[in-house]
Amino acid sequence: MIITLTIDRFEEENAVLLTENGEIIIWPKNKLPEAAAEGAILKFSILRSEEEEKEKRELAKEILNEIMDTKQ
């Protein structure tokens, strides 16, 4: 999924971003591209990482098994 955002304004250390349907997102200025200015159009890509989710579930399972002192 790709979301288009516009930098509406800056407030202290944050940028106020607007979605295409007018929703507001507050984002840290230091996480924006270097030359980003008011009115700039940004494209955010949102991806799901199933592999990372699986790794985290496995790690959580290992930790629980260790805590409970059980064998897998």
Secondary structure, DSSP 8 states (H G I E B T S, - for coil): -EEEEEEEEEETTEEEEEETTS-EEEEEGGGS-TT--TT-EEEEE----HHHHHHHHHHHHHHHHHHHT---
